[in-house]
Amino acid sequence: MTHDDRPAPGRVGATYRVQVRPGFDLDTTAGLVDYLADLGVTHLYSAPLLTATPGSAHGYDVVDHRAVNPELGGEAARVRLVRALRAAGLGLVVDIVPNHVGVARPAANPAWWDVLRRGRSSAYAPWFDIDWARGRLLLPVLADDPAAPDDLKLVDGELRYHEHRFPIADGTGEGTPAEVHDRQHYELVSWRRGDTDLTYRRFFAVSDLAGLRVEDPEVFAATHAEVLRWVAAGEVDGIRVDHPDGLRDPAGYLARLREAAGDAWLIVEKILEYGEELPDWPIDGTTGYDALAPVCGLFVDGSAEGHFTALDTRLTGRHTSWQDLTHDTKWEAATRLLATELTRLAALLPELAPEVARAALAELAACFPVYRGYPPQGARHLAAARAEAGRRRPDLAGALDAVTRRLREPGDELARRFPQLTGAVMAKGVEDTAYYRWSRFVALNEVGGTPAHFGVAPAEFHRFVAARQARWPASMTTLATHDTKRGEDVRARLAVLSELPGRWAERVEAWTAAAPLPDPAFAHLLWQTAVGAWPIERDRLHAYAEKAAREASVATSWAEPDAGFEDAMHALVDRMYDDPTLHAELTAFATEITPAGWSNSLGQKLVQLAMPGVPDTYQGTELWDNSLVDPDNRRPVDFAVRRELLARLDGGWRPAVDAEGAAKLLVVSRTLRLRRDHPELFGGYRPVPATGRATAHAVAFDTGGAVAVATRLPLGLARAGGWGDTSLTLPVHEMTELFTGRVYSDPQVSLTDLLTTFPVALLVPSDSVEAAS
């Protein structure tokens, strides 16, 4: 099918995420359009496009909602991109950030600058969630030094602190810098006070991102006008909403957005705990973390859980459960990183002593089982939190009851603000802390999943997908985003460890003995990460180790880096490369498990692309990707290599499953093309059971016309002697396997025959083959 033959964009069938940024701007992105069309997606899915803090590498720190970021090429470049997409028959999905704006450089943000200059009298003061009752607006930008204010200067009618610029209120510019500073509507304070004394709502614990009161219709209108103009003009087909959990009223916001955006595809970056249901919002679904966990879990051997628990205990001496660990990390987040937010909530409880109010609120937040509750479903989550908090802190029973009564009243200001805290507590306490402390089996330490849920059996997976198809058929599916902790292929290789727990225990115990680290739990995480990503450039592993260790906040932290521990940690990383014995053993082990990792990668990719939903491919992941946490996963992508390999595939080449990664590109392109050109084959979901001795190693399903088949637990399959008599019954008399081109006319197909070339298969009625090849 040529570009001219393709239907006009509208219905979002499959997306490709591009991290549009300075250095890879909108015109550069437009240069990818022909490749994305050939790959088979229907829509480009871009990072935020509105004006962000100068130099922003991600765009989530918007400073001006009125215009496209000039560092991306501005409005003219956006129009050129849209025209290029339309010419290729593709559409556009854009990322928006309703919860917060960037304030690191006040002069770049006109609304924030005006609030700093005019205070409560500013027309933009209602935009921000500022507690003016506590006095001047605190800005935590100074060095942690009593003499820091001495570095203030008056320059060109502004107050300056090194590279930081601040406005001066009318009539207050006379005198010394200190005297002028004391007359302003803001107060510059030590950066350390950001977590304890801030007077404005922010994004998580990031003081450079100030929360917006988007629940105000005027704020909504001002901050959404430009994006909604694109929607009205038919230039945007879908909107991805960043961090709705930070909003005061997510349901109300999404209802307003749906009304304004018409039938645009709306998805939200809502992180659901494993098994949690998405509220009945007027949207099309989530950004796919809820699909990521069960898809990856399919390729983990659940029977290995006890082995890894025992190994973790031997390595660390830890007997703490995941539940207890996350309670403690969430408590730390609530009382330390988010202490300023806790103080603001406690002030709404004058009937309790401040410290008692803080303790009760922190305990409830630490025990809250999901990111936040939503009425009316949220009542059961609050009840669960109250019960667990009471079990842990019976001394707070009276205070917990008093707080819970208030939280059950939807109109209570405390009830409106508390959910904004629980989401931040979960994110900082679990995603950004516990995931780096709990190293039992790090393939499971991923956003939207839970390390406590060790593997997903096929029957459980089929139940999950059937329910998803019934309720959220247009929700996104994904295996990687800019926020995932490890690349999808790193997790796929790590899943292999679940098939050889004894071999892994032997190796890692030998390595940790030969190269010990003061924090043995972190050492286990680091060795797993190295094995999963090997070979990886030394500087990348050093950067990951430093970020991961500081996030864990055990032996070192962002606020208090421990030079001794970090020197030891970096020395361990260097030994992985420089110690001949360790390097050889690490390389040999990674090489040993890589083929099974490739099998898992192809399997989880086919499952994700073929299952119900709108599949997203994160930039570059159509080939093997050994990325780690951001900013590692924002590295430049070599699209020239991908173009060349795709052209070879289209010329008839059938690649081996090897380090080049072309086998993955084959799976991605053929599956996406089939979905694009024959959406009628993807309207349903039915498990296709295998029969024979190796059924536990197959997962297969009918998508409404096509049949996807993947291998799971490949090492166990090999140990059992292969597929043997295992077979599938096909729904159509003659079907063609897209990755090999082989035709099957017998309704009973042997998996030995079907999966002899690749560990995955995608079968379609033969009359549908031409368009997908």
C-alpha positions in Angstrom: 0.0 0.0 0.0 1.5 3.4 -1.0 1.2 6.5 1.1 -1.4 7.9 -1.2 -3.6 4.8 -0.7 -3.6 5.0 3.0 -6.7 6.4 4.8 -6.5 9.9 6.2 -5.3 9.9 9.9 -7.8 10.1 12.6 -8.2 6.8 14.4 -5.0 6.2 16.3 -3.8 2.7 15.5 -0.2 2.6 16.6 2.2 5.3 17.8 6.0 6.0 17.7 7.3 8.1 20.6 9.9 10.7 19.6 11.7 12.7 22.3 11.6 16.0 20.4 14.1 18.3 22.0 16.8 20.9 21.2 19.2 19.1 19.1 16.4 16.9 17.6 13.9 19.5 16.7 10.7 19.5 14.8 12.3 19.7 11.3 14.6 16.8 12.2 11.5 14.9 13.4 9.8 15.7 10.1 12.7 13.9 8.4 11.6 10.7 10.1 8.1 10.7 8.7 8.8 8.4 5.7 10.6 5.9 7.9 7.7 5.9 10.4 5.3 5.4 7.6 7.3 2.5 6.3 7.6 1.1 9.8 3.8 0.8 10.0 2.7 3.3 12.7 -0.3 5.6 12.2 0.8 8.4 14.4 3.9 10.2 15.6 3.7 10.7 19.4 5.8 13.6 20.5 7.2 14.9 23.7 5.7 18.3 24.8 6.0 21.0 22.1 5.1 24.2 24.0 7.8 26.6 25.1 9.9 25.0 27.9 12.7 26.2 30.1 15.6 27.1 27.7 17.8 24.1 27.2 15.2 21.6 28.5 16.0 18.1 27.3 12.4 16.8 28.0 9.9 19.6 27.6 7.9 18.9 30.8 8.9 22.2 32.3 6.7 24.4 30.1 7.1 28.1 30.7 4.8 29.6 28.1 1.6 27.9 26.9 1.1 30.4 24.1 3.6 29.2 21.6 5.7 26.3 20.3 9.1 26.1 21.8 11.4 28.2 19.6 14.3 25.8 20.5 12.3 23.2 18.6 11.8 25.4 15.6 8.7 27.3 16.7 5.3 27.4 15.0 6.6 27.3 11.5 8.4 24.1 12.1 5.3 22.6 13.8 3.3 23.4 10.6 6.0 21.8 8.5 5.9 18.7 10.6 2.1 18.5 10.4 2.3 18.8 6.6 4.9 16.1 6.3 2.9 13.8 8.5 -0.3 14.4 6.4 1.5 13.9 3.2 2.6 10.4 4.4 -0.9 9.6 5.7 0.2 9.9 9.4 -1.2 11.8 12.3 0.1 13.5 15.5 -0.4 12.8 19.2 1.0 15.4 21.5 2.0 15.4 25.1 0.6 18.1 27.4 1.5 19.1 31.0 -1.5 20.5 32.9 -0.1 20.0 36.4 2.9 22.3 36.5 5.2 24.8 34.9 8.9 25.4 34.9 10.1 28.1 37.3 13.8 27.4 37.4 14.4 30.5 35.3 11.7 33.0 36.3 12.4 35.4 33.4 11.5 32.7 30.9 8.0 32.2 32.5 6.0 35.4 32.0 3.2 34.4 34.5 5.6 33.4 37.2 7.7 36.5 36.7 4.7 38.7 37.1 3.7 36.9 40.3 7.2 37.4 41.7 7.0 41.1 40.8 3.4 41.9 41.9 2.6 39.2 44.5 -1.0 38.5 45.3 -2.1 41.5 43.1 -0.7 39.8 40.0 -3.4 38.7 37.5 -1.5 35.4 37.4 -1.5 34.8 41.1 -4.6 32.6 40.9 -2.8 30.4 38.4 -0.6 29.0 41.2 -1.3 27.1 44.3 0.5 29.5 46.7 -0.1 29.6 50.5 0.0 33.4 50.8 -1.1 33.1 54.5 2.4 31.9 55.4 4.0 35.2 54.2 6.3 35.8 51.3 6.7 33.3 48.5 9.7 31.2 49.4 12.2 30.5 46.6 14.8 27.8 47.6 17.7 28.9 45.4 20.5 30.1 47.7 23.5 28.1 48.7 23.2 26.4 52.1 25.4 29.1 53.7 24.5 32.0 56.0 26.6 34.2 53.9 24.8 33.4 50.7 22.6 36.6 50.7 25.9 38.6 50.5 26.1 37.5 46.9 22.9 39.3 45.9 23.4 42.1 43.4 21.2 44.7 41.7 21.7 44.6 37.9 19.6 46.3 35.2 16.7 46.8 37.5 16.7 43.2 38.6 17.8 41.3 41.7 20.6 38.8 40.7 22.0 35.8 42.5 24.8 34.4 40.4 23.0 33.2 37.2 19.5 33.6 38.8 17.4 36.7 37.9 14.4 38.0 39.8 12.1 41.0 39.3 11.8 44.0 41.6 8.4 45.3 42.6 7.6 48.9 41.6 8.9 51.4 44.1 11.2 49.0 45.9 14.5 49.4 43.9 16.4 51.7 46.2 19.0 50.6 48.8 21.4 47.7 49.2 20.6 44.3 47.5 19.7 43.0 51.0 17.3 45.9 51.6 15.7 45.6 48.2 15.3 41.8 48.7 13.5 42.3 52.0 10.8 44.5 50.2 9.9 41.9 47.6 6.9 39.6 47.5 9.3 36.6 47.5 12.1 35.5 49.8 15.2 33.8 48.5 16.2 31.0 50.9 18.5 28.0 51.1 17.8 25.3 48.6 17.5 22.8 51.6 14.3 24.6 52.7 12.6 23.5 49.5 11.5 20.2 51.1 10.4 21.7 54.4 9.2 25.3 54.1 8.0 25.8 50.5 4.9 28.0 50.2 3.7 26.8 46.8 2.6 23.4 45.5 5.1 21.8 43.2 5.6 18.6 41.2 6.7 15.8 43.6 9.8 17.1 45.3 10.9 19.3 42.4 10.9 23.0 43.5 11.7 24.1 40.0 8.2 22.9 38.9 5.3 24.9 40.3 1.8 23.4 40.4 -0.9 25.0 38.4 -4.5 25.5 39.5 -5.9 24.1 36.3 -9.2 23.4 38.0 -9.9 27.1 37.5 -11.7 27.5 34.1 -9.7 30.6 33.3 -6.4 28.8 33.9 -7.5 25.8 31.9 -8.5 28.1 29.0 -5.2 30.0 29.0 -3.0 27.0 29.3 -4.8 24.8 26.8 -5.8 27.3 24.1 -2.9 26.7 21.8 -3.1 22.9 21.9 -6.8 22.9 21.5 -6.4 25.2 18.5 -4.3 22.5 16.9 -7.0 19.9 17.6 -9.8 22.1 16.2 -7.7 22.6 13.0 -7.4 18.9 12.6 -3.7 19.0 13.1 -3.7 16.8 16.3 -5.5 13.5 16.6 -4.6 12.6 20.2 -3.5 14.1 23.5 -1.4 12.4 26.2 -2.0 14.0 29.6 1.0 14.1 31.9 0.6 13.3 35.6 -3.2 13.7 36.2 -2.7 12.5 39.8 -1.2 15.8 40.7 -4.4 17.7 39.9 -6.9 18.8 42.5 -9.8 17.3 40.5 -8.6 14.9 37.8 -12.1 13.7 36.9 -13.3 17.3 36.5 -10.3 18.3 34.5 -10.6 15.3 32.1 -14.3 16.0 31.6 -13.5 19.6 30.6 -10.7 18.4 28.3 -13.0 15.9 26.7 -15.6 18.5 26.0 -13.0 20.8 24.5 -11.1 18.2 22.5 -14.1 16.5 21.0 -13.4 13.0 19.8 -9.6 13.3 20.0 -7.9 10.2 21.4 -7.2 11.0 25.1 -4.9 9.0 27.2 -3.5 9.7 30.7 -0.2 9.0 32.3 -2.0 7.2 35.2 0.1 4.6 37.0 -2.2 1.9 38.3 -1.0 -0.5 41.0 -1.1 -4.1 39.9 -4.8 -5.1 39.6 -6.1 -1.6 40.2 -9.0 -0.4 37.9 -8.8 2.8 36.0 -11.6 5.2 37.1 -14.5 5.6 34.7 -13.2 8.8 33.2 -14.2 10.2 29.7 -10.9 9.1 28.1 -9.6 6.3 26.0 -7.1 4.8 28.5 -3.7 5.1 30.0 -0.2 5.4 28.6 0.3 1.6 29.0 2.1 0.9 32.3 -0.7 -1.3 33.3 0.0 -3.5 30.2 3.8 -3.4 30.6 3.8 -5.3 33.8 1.7 -8.4 32.8 3.4 -8.6 29.4 6.9 -8.6 30.9 5.7 -11.0 33.7 4.7 -13.6 31.1 8.4 -14.3 30.5 9.3 -14.7 34.2 9.3 -18.1 35.8 7.2 -17.6 38.9 8.5 -20.9 40.4 11.8 -19.2 41.0 10.5 -16.7 43.6 11.7 -18.7 46.6 15.2 -19.1 45.2 15.5 -15.3 44.7 14.1 -14.6 48.1 16.7 -16.9 49.7 19.5 -15.4 47.6 18.5 -11.9 48.6 18.5 -12.9 52.3 22.0 -14.5 52.0 23.4 -11.5 50.2 21.9 -8.7 52.3 20.8 -10.3 55.6 17.5 -8.6 55.0 14.3 -10.2 56.2 12.1 -7.2 55.4 9.0 -7.8 53.2 8.3 -5.6 50.2 5.2 -4.3 52.0 7.3 -3.2 55.0 10.0 -1.7 52.9 7.6 0.4 50.9 5.8 1.5 54.0 9.1 2.8 55.3 10.2 4.5 52.1 6.8 6.1 51.7 7.0 7.3 55.3 10.4 8.8 54.6 9.1 10.5 51.5 6.1 12.0 53.3 8.1 13.3 56.3 11.3 14.4 54.6 11.1 15.0 50.8 7.5 16.1 51.1 7.5 17.7 54.5 6.4 21.1 53.2 3.3 19.5 51.7 2.7 17.6 54.9 2.9 20.8 56.9 0.3 22.4 54.7 -2.1 19.5 55.2 -1.6 19.4 59.0 -2.5 23.1 59.2 -6.0 22.1 58.0 -6.4 20.0 61.1 -6.5 22.6 63.9 -8.4 20.1 66.1 -5.2 18.1 66.4 -1.8 19.1 67.7 0.5 19.8 64.7 2.9 16.9 65.3 0.0 14.5 65.9 -1.7 15.7 62.7 1.5 15.3 60.7 2.1 11.8 62.1 -1.4 10.6 61.3 -1.4 12.1 57.8 2.1 10.6 57.1 1.0 7.2 58.3 -2.1 7.1 56.2 -0.1 8.2 53.2 2.5 5.5 53.8 -0.2 2.9 54.1 -2.3 4.1 51.1 -2.3 1.1 48.7 -2.5 3.0 45.4 -1.3 6.4 44.1 -4.5 8.1 45.0 -8.2 7.4 45.5 -11.0 8.7 43.5 -14.6 9.0 44.7 -16.5 6.8 45.1 -14.1 3.9 44.5 -11.4 5.6 46.6 -13.4 4.9 49.8 -12.1 1.3 50.0 -8.5 2.5 49.5 -8.9 4.9 52.4 -10.5 2.2 54.6 -7.5 -0.1 53.8 -5.1 2.6 54.6 -6.8 3.4 57.9 -6.8 -0.3 58.9 -3.1 -0.8 58.1 -2.2 2.5 59.7 -4.0 1.5 62.9 -2.2 -1.8 62.9 1.2 -0.1 62.7 0.4 2.8 64.9 -2.3 2.0 67.5 -1.1 5.0 69.5 -2.5 7.2 66.8 -6.0 5.6 66.7 -7.9 8.7 67.7 -6.0 11.0 65.3 -6.3 8.5 62.5 -10.1 8.4 63.1 -10.3 12.1 63.1 -8.3 12.5 59.9 -10.2 9.7 58.2 -13.6 11.3 59.0 -12.4 14.5 57.3 -11.1 12.6 54.3 -14.4 11.0 53.7 -16.0 14.4 53.1 -15.6 15.2 49.4 -16.0 18.9 49.9 -13.5 19.2 52.7 -10.3 21.0 51.7 -8.3 18.3 53.4 -10.0 15.6 51.4 -9.2 17.6 48.2 -5.5 18.0 48.9 -4.6 14.7 50.6 -4.8 12.7 47.3 -2.3 15.1 45.8 0.1 14.0 48.6 -0.5 10.3 48.3 0.4 10.2 44.6 3.6 12.1 45.3 4.4 9.8 48.3 3.9 6.7 46.2 6.0 8.0 43.3 8.9 9.2 45.5 8.7 6.4 48.0 8.3 3.5 45.7 9.4 4.4 42.1 12.3 6.6 43.1 13.4 4.9 46.3 12.2 1.4 47.0 12.8 0.2 43.5 16.5 1.0 44.1 16.6 -0.7 47.5 14.7 -3.9 46.8 17.1 -5.9 44.6 15.7 -9.4 44.9 14.9 -9.5 41.2 15.1 -6.2 39.5 13.4 -7.2 36.2 10.2 -6.6 38.2 11.2 -3.2 39.6 9.2 -1.3 37.0 6.7 1.5 36.9 3.2 0.0 37.0 4.3 -3.3 38.3 5.2 -4.7 41.7 8.3 -6.7 42.7 6.0 -8.7 44.9 4.2 -10.2 42.0 6.7 -12.7 40.7 5.7 -13.7 37.1 2.4 -13.9 35.3 1.0 -17.2 34.2 -0.6 -17.4 30.7 -4.1 -17.9 32.2 -3.7 -14.8 34.4 -2.5 -12.8 31.4 -5.4 -13.9 29.2 -7.9 -12.8 32.0 -6.2 -9.4 32.2 -6.3 -8.8 28.5 -9.8 -10.0 28.0 -11.0 -7.5 30.7 -8.9 -4.8 29.1 -10.4 -5.5 25.7 -13.9 -5.2 27.2 -13.4 -2.0 29.0 -10.5 -0.1 27.5 -9.9 -1.4 24.0 -8.2 1.9 22.8 -5.8 2.2 25.8 -2.1 2.4 24.9 0.2 -0.5 25.3 4.0 -0.1 25.8 7.1 -1.8 26.9 9.3 1.3 27.3 8.9 5.0 28.0 11.1 7.9 29.0 10.2 7.0 32.6 10.9 3.3 32.7 13.7 2.1 34.9 15.3 -0.2 32.3 14.9 -0.8 28.6 12.5 -3.5 27.5 15.3 -5.7 26.3 17.3 -5.4 29.5 14.2 -6.6 31.4 13.8 -9.4 28.8 17.3 -10.7 29.4 17.0 -10.3 33.2 13.9 -12.5 33.0 16.2 -15.3 31.9 17.7 -15.3 35.4 14.4 -16.7 36.7 15.1 -19.8 34.7 18.5 -20.4 36.2 18.4 -19.2 39.8 21.1 -21.6 40.9 23.5 -20.5 38.2 22.8 -16.8 39.0 23.3 -17.3 42.7 26.6 -19.0 42.1 27.8 -16.2 39.9 26.7 -13.2 41.9 27.8 -14.6 45.2 31.2 -15.1 43.7 31.4 -11.7 42.3 30.2 -9.9 45.4 32.7 -11.8 47.4 35.5 -10.9 45.1 34.5 -7.2 44.8 32.5 -6.3 47.9 30.5 -3.1 48.4 29.4 -1.6 51.7 25.8 -1.8 50.6 25.2 -5.5 49.5 21.6 -4.9 48.4 22.8 -2.2 46.0 25.7 -4.4 44.8 23.1 -7.1 43.8 21.1 -4.5 41.9 24.3 -3.3 40.2 25.4 -6.7 39.1 21.9 -7.5 37.7 21.9 -4.3 35.8 25.3 -4.9 34.4 24.3 -8.4 33.2 21.1 -7.2 31.8 22.7 -4.4 29.8 26.1 -5.9 28.9 28.0 -4.8 26.9 27.4 -1.3 28.0 29.7 1.7 27.8 31.6 2.3 31.0 30.5 5.9 31.4 26.9 4.9 31.1 27.1 2.3 33.8 29.0 4.8 36.1 26.2 7.4 35.5 23.5 4.8 36.2 25.2 3.6 39.4 25.5 7.1 40.8 21.9 8.0 40.1 20.6 4.6 41.4 22.6 4.8 44.6 21.5 8.3 45.4 17.9 7.5 44.6 18.1 4.5 47.0 19.2 6.9 49.7 20.9 4.2 51.9 24.7 4.6 51.6 24.5 8.0 49.8 21.9 10.4 48.6 21.3 13.5 46.5 21.2 15.8 49.5 24.1 14.2 51.3 26.5 12.4 48.9 28.9 10.1 50.6 32.2 10.4 48.8 33.6 7.3 50.4 30.8 5.0 49.3 30.6 6.5 45.9 34.3 6.1 45.4 33.9 2.4 46.3 30.9 2.1 44.0 32.7 3.6 41.0 35.7 1.4 41.8 33.4 -1.6 41.5 32.1 -0.5 38.2 35.7 0.0 37.0 36.6 -3.5 38.1 33.9 -4.9 35.9 35.9 -3.5 32.9 39.5 -3.6 34.2 39.7 -6.8 36.3 40.5 -9.5 33.7 38.8 -12.3 35.6 35.6 -10.4 36.6 35.4 -8.9 33.1 35.7 -12.3 31.4 33.2 -13.9 33.8 30.7 -11.1 33.4 31.0 -11.2 29.6 30.7 -15.0 29.5 27.6 -15.1 31.6 25.9 -12.3 29.7 26.8 -14.0 26.5 25.3 -17.3 27.8 21.9 -15.8 28.6 21.6 -13.4 25.7 20.0 -15.8 23.1 17.2 -16.6 25.6 16.9 -12.9 26.3 16.5 -12.3 22.6 13.7 -14.9 22.6 12.0 -13.1 25.4 12.4 -9.8 23.7 10.8 -10.9 20.5 8.0 -12.7 22.5 7.1 -9.7 24.7 7.3 -7.3 21.7 4.9 -9.4 19.6 2.5 -9.8 22.5 2.5 -6.0 23.2 2.1 -5.1 19.5 -0.6 -7.6 18.8 -2.7 -7.5 22.0 -5.8 -5.2 22.2 -5.0 -1.6 22.6 -2.9 1.1 20.7 0.7 -0.1 20.7 3.5 2.4 21.2 7.1 1.9 20.1 9.5 4.1 22.1 12.2 5.7 19.9 14.9 3.2 18.9 13.4 0.2 20.5 12.6 -1.4 17.1 16.1 -2.8 17.5 17.6 -4.2 20.7 17.8 -1.5 23.3 20.0 -1.8 26.4 18.9 1.6 27.9 18.7 2.2 31.6 16.9 4.9 33.5 16.7 8.5 32.2 18.7 10.3 30.9 20.2 7.1 29.5 17.0 6.3 27.6 17.0 9.7 25.9 20.2 9.0 24.1 20.3 9.8 20.3 19.0 7.1 18.1 20.8 6.0 14.9 17.9 6.1 12.5 20.2 5.6 9.4 20.9 2.1 10.6 17.2 1.4 11.1 16.3 2.7 7.7 19.0 0.6 6.0 17.9 -2.6 7.9 14.2 -2.0 7.1 15.0 -1.6 3.4 16.9 -4.9 3.4 14.0 -6.6 5.1 11.7 -5.1 2.5 14.0 -6.5 -0.2 13.3 -10.0 1.0 16.1 -10.5 3.5 15.2 -12.7 6.5 17.6 -12.1 9.3 19.0 -14.4 12.0 18.2 -13.7 15.6 21.5 -12.2 16.4 23.2 -9.1 17.8 22.2 -6.9 14.8 18.6 -6.8 16.1 17.0 -6.9 12.6 14.8 -9.8 13.8 13.1 -7.5 16.2 12.7 -4.9 13.4 11.1 -7.6 11.3 8.6 -8.4 14.1 7.8 -4.8 14.8 7.4 -3.7 11.2 5.3 -6.6 10.0 3.0 -6.5 13.0 2.5 -2.8 12.8 1.8 -2.9 9.1 -0.7 -5.6 9.5 -2.5 -3.6 12.3 -2.5 -0.5 10.1 -3.6 -2.1 6.9 -6.0 -4.7 8.3 -7.5 -3.2 11.5 -10.5 -5.6 11.0 -8.1 -8.4 12.1 -7.6 -6.8 15.5 -11.1 -6.4 16.9 -11.1 -9.2 19.4 -9.2 -11.4 21.8 -9.4 -15.1 22.3 -6.7 -17.4 23.9 -5.5 -20.1 21.5 -4.6 -23.1 23.8 -1.8 -25.4 22.8 -1.9 -29.1 23.2 1.1 -31.4 23.9 3.9 -31.7 26.4 5.3 -28.2 26.2 2.1 -26.1 26.5 3.5 -24.1 29.5 6.1 -22.6 27.1 3.6 -21.2 24.6 1.4 -18.2 24.7 -1.0 -17.7 21.8 -4.1 -15.7 21.1 -6.4 -14.8 18.3 -6.7 -11.0 17.8 -10.0 -11.3 15.8 -8.4 -12.8 12.6 -4.7 -13.0 13.2 -3.0 -15.4 15.6 0.1 -14.3 17.6 2.3 -17.0 19.1 5.3 -16.5 21.4 7.7 -18.7 23.3 8.1 -18.3 27.0 10.7 -19.7 29.4 13.0 -20.8 26.5 15.7 -22.4 28.7 13.1 -24.6 30.4 11.8 -25.5 26.9 15.3 -26.5 25.8 15.9 -28.5 28.9 12.6 -30.4 28.3 13.8 -31.4 24.8 11.9 -28.8 22.8 8.3 -28.6 21.5 7.9 -32.2 20.8 4.3 -32.9 20.0 3.0 -29.5 21.0 0.7 -27.9 18.5 -2.0 -25.3 17.9 -5.3 -25.4 16.0 -5.6 -22.5 13.6 -9.0 -20.8 13.0 -8.7 -20.5 9.2 -8.0 -23.2 6.6 -5.0 -21.4 5.0 -2.8 -19.0 7.0 0.5 -17.4 6.3 3.2 -16.7 8.9 4.3 -13.2 8.3 7.9 -13.4 9.6 8.9 -16.3 7.4 6.3 -16.3 4.6 5.5 -19.9 5.2 1.9 -21.1 4.4 0.0 -23.5 6.6 -3.0 -25.2 5.2 -3.5 -27.9 7.8 -5.6 -26.6 10.8 -3.3 -28.4 13.2 0.2 -26.8 13.2 3.2 -28.1 15.0 5.1 -25.6 17.1 8.3 -27.3 16.2 7.6 -26.4 12.6 6.0 -23.0 13.2 8.8 -21.7 15.5 11.9 -23.3 13.9 13.1 -20.0 12.4 12.0 -17.4 15.0 10.6 -18.0 18.6 7.5 -16.0 17.6 4.9 -16.2 14.8 2.2 -14.1 13.5 -0.3 -16.0 11.3 -2.9 -14.3 9.1 -5.4 -15.4 6.5 -3.4 -15.8 3.3 -5.5 -13.3 1.5 -4.3 -10.6 3.9 -0.6 -11.2 3.4 0.3 -9.0 0.5 -0.4 -5.7 2.3 1.5 -6.7 5.4 4.6 -8.1 3.7 
